[in-house]
Amino acid sequence: MKHPQRIELTPGYTISRIITGLWQVADIEKDGNTMDIESAASALVEYAESGFDTFDMADHYGSAELISGHARKHILKELPNIGSSEKAKFHTKWCPKPGEMKAQKVRDAVLLSAERLETEQIDLMQFHWWNYEHPYYLEAMEGLQKLKQEGLILNLGLTNFDTDHLHLLLNEGIQIISNQVVVSLFDRRALGDMSRLCLQHGIKLLAYGTVGGGFLSDRWLGKEEPSLSRINDWSKMKYKRFIDQTGGWVKFQQILKVLNGIARKKEVSITNVATRWVLDQPAVGAVIIGARLTESEHRLDNVNLFSFTLDQDDHKAINHVLSDTHQINGDCGAEYRQPPYLTAAGDLSDHLEEQKSIDPCLTISGDKNFQRLDSGSYWESVCGYSRALKKGGIILVSGTTATHGKDRVICRDDPRGQAVYILDKILLAVSALGGKRSDIVRTRIYLT
C-alpha cells in the first residue's frame, strides 16, 4: 500500500497529511461498553505500519488516550526498524470547564494525558475553551506554554478557536502551531479571515469534518433523506445538521452529482474528491478522518487522495455548485457556543448553562432591587467605581479597558486584541448580573 504524504507542521515536526481521528471511540463506548484496549491498539499499530501514523484524540474521547498509549508502546517495541516509532505522532486535547486555571490544575491535566499515553512528552496538546467570557483561557495557555518550556509538551495547538481569540493569544506571545477546526464543502468559514491569519503566522489548520460524517461519499448519491431519528452514530447526527443549514438534501444531492462526475473522471471516490478539495486549501496542513477501530477502516481508499489532483475546471465546477449554498453562521467553533448548535446532541444551551460559573474574582453585593458588581481591578479602588450596576431590570456596565485581573494590560498596543478582550469582559459582567448578549441595547466606544 502506498503511504500518505507527509507535511512539516513546524520545523522539525512532521506528520501524515491524513490524521486518524479517534472521536468514534466515544461513540462506540457511549452505552457504557469499553472497547478492548489490546484489540483497538493493535488496529492503531496496523495504521502506523501503513503510514497512517498520526492520531488525534481528546481527554473526553472515551478510552482513546489509553488505546493510543498501548499502541505507542507496541510501535516502539515492534516497529523500530522501519522508522514508524519515530514517525508516529499522538495528538490529544484538553477541554476543561471554565473556571480558574491555576498552574497545578493545568499540570495535573497534562500529566494525566501523558500517563494515559504512556509518554514523557506529549507531541501536540490542543486546547479547547467553551466560553470566551471567562478569561482564564489566558492562564491555561500560559500554563501549557510553561509545560512546553519544561519539555512535558512538544507543541501547542488549539481546537475550535475563532479568528479573534487566536489573534489575541498570538499577540500575548503564545506559541501556537495549529488550530483544529471544521473545513469541508459544507463549512468554509475557516477559509477567510482564519486562513489569512494562519498563513501570516505560519499556523496550520488541522481540518476535521471533511467528509461530513461519511455523507460525502458514493453510498449517499441518489439516496432519500434520512431523518435524524434514524441516524445512530454521533458523527452523522452532527453533519446532517450541517447539510440542513447549508441548503438541505436537494442541494446536497446536487453537490454529490458534481463530485461524482469529477470522481469518475479521476477514477477515485466521491470521498477522495471532497477531501482533496480541503487539502488543496492553502492554510490546511492535514485532514482528520475518523476511524471506527476494529469495526471498519478506509485506508485503501484514503491513500488514493495522493494519486490525483483537481485541475482548474474541477475547482470551477465545485465552486459553481457551492455558489448558492448558505454559509454556516459565525466563525470557527461558533457551533459549540451559540445557536444554531450544529453538534450531535443538537441544542447545547443546557450544557453551556452547566458550564457557567461566576468568576471567583467577581463579587456581587446588594439586594434584588439594587446590585453592584466588583472585579477587584486596581482602578476600581483608586477611582471608586463598580464593574457594573443592576437596578431593577437595567444593567449598566462601566467603562471597560483591557485590564486582566488586578492590573495586567492585555494586547498592549493592539486595538483589535484589546477590543476582543473588552467585549468579552462586558459580556461577563452582564452575564454575572443575570443578563445575556441579546439584552444589550446600547454601547459607547471611545477611541483615544
Secondary structure, DSSP 4 states (H G I P E B T S, - for coil): -PPPPEEEEETTEEEESEEEE-THHHHHTTTS----HHHHHHHHHHHHHTT--EEE--TTSTTHHHHHHHHHHHHHHH-GGGTHHHH-EEEEEE-PPSS---HHHHHHHHHHHHHHTT-SSEEEEEE--S-TTSTTHHHHHHHHHHHHHHTSEEEEEEES--HHHHHHHHHTT----EEEEE-SSS--GGGTHHHHHHHHHTPEEEEE-TTGGGTSSGGGTTPPPPPGGG--SHHHHHHHHHHHHHTHHHHHHHHHHHHHHHHHHHTS-HHHHHHHHHHTSTTEEEEEEE-BTTTB--HHHHGGGGS----HHHHHHHHHHHTTSPPPSSSTTGGGTSSS--STT---HHHHHHH----TT-EEEE-SSEEEEE---HHHHHHT--SEEEETTEEEEPP--SEETTTEESSTT-HHHHHHHHHHHHHHHHHHTT--GGG---------
